[in-house]
Structure formats: structure tokens, C-alpha cells
Amino acid sequence: MKSKRAHILLPDDLVKEIDAIVGPRGRSAFLVETAREAVRRKKLLRFLEGDTPAWKIRITPIWSAVRGRGCVNFDRRARKSARGSGAQKNEVAAGHVDFD
């Protein structure tokens, strides 16, 4: 992976704590790992606070069977179907159930 040099200033006490954990030769790797975790966390928080759905209903197999029928009706039928054979249980678990 291509890298770019960055000049940053850290407080002396923080550098001493980092060095105590990873040593002076592990400082850069530690800061990269910590920055990646912080970026990932910020992106996740931004996503969770936003209005974007986690998945699209039209491409999720289980929800295509549910649409227009209501979750209560779906739940009742899924439980009834799950009481059947092992193959039916696997279909319910995989989301490939046709209730028509």
C-alpha cells in the first residue's frame, strides 16, 4: 500500500505512553492502526445517524415474501412452516419461502 509522510505534533506525555505500549519503533504502526479504527468508527456513527437503510428490501429474499402482507402475518406463517420438515426449516432460515 502506498504511504504518504505526515508531520504531526504529539504531546510528550502521549508519546511516552505510546512508547511504553509498543516501543519507539512501533509508534507509526500503532498510530496507523489507531487512526484506521477511529475512521471506521466515525463512518459507522455517521451511517447509523443517517437515514440510509442498511439494505434494500427488493434485493433481500425474505422481505420480498413479506411485502404487502405485514410482519405479523409473515411471522405466523414462518413459524407454522418451520414446524414442518427439516427442508422447510432450512428454507425459512435461508429466507427462500413462498407463502402463496
N, C-alpha and C positions, 0 to 999 in steps of 0.2 A: 504494500500500500504506500502510495506517495505521501510524504510528510512535508510539513512546512514549519520552519523555525519561527517561534514566537517568543518575544521577550516579555516576561511577566514579573511583577514585583510581588513578593510574598512577605508577610511579617516574619521576623526572625524566629519567634516562638513557634509559628506554624511549621516552618522549615525544620526546626529541631524535632517537633513531634512526628513529622513525616519521616525524617531520617531515622528516628527511633523505631519506627514500624517497619520500614522497608530498606533502610540504609541509603546513603547518598547516591549509590549507583542505581538504585531502583526508583528514584524520585520521579523521573519522567514517565515511566510506565505507570506508576501509581497515579499521577496527575491525569494521564490519558484515560485510564480506567475510570477514575472518579468523574471526569468530565463527561465521558460517554454515558455513565449511569445517570448523571444529572440531566443531560439532554433527553435521554429516553423517558425519564420521569416527567420532565416538563411537557414533552409531546403527549404522553399519556394523559396528564392532567388537562391539557388543552382539549384533547379529544373528548374526555369524559365530561367536561364542562360545556362542550358544544352541542349542537343539535343534530349532528350527523349520526344516522343509525349505525349500529355495529355490523349489520348485514342487510342485504336486500332480500325482502320477502320473496320476490319472484324467483330467485335462484336457490332458495333453501327448500329442499324437497318436502320436509314435514309441514311447512307452513302453506304450501300450495294446496294440501289436503284440507287445511283448516279454514282458509279464506272463505268468508261468507257464511260460515256455519257457527261461529262463536267458539270460544275456548272451552266452555262448559260441555257443550255437545261433543266436541272433539275428545275431551278428557274421558268422558263416559264411554265413548266408542273405543278409544285406545285401550282403556282398562279391560273392557269386555273382550277385545281382540287379543290382548296379552294373556288372557286366561286359557287361550287355545293351545295349539301345538307349539313346539319349540321353534319351528319355522316362522310361525306368525309372530312370536315374541321377537325374533331377530328382525323381522320386517318393521315392527313397531319401533324397536330400538334404533334401527338404521334410518327411520323416517320415510320408509317406502310403503305406506299403507294407503290403499284406495278404499274409501268409505262409501263409495257409490254402489 
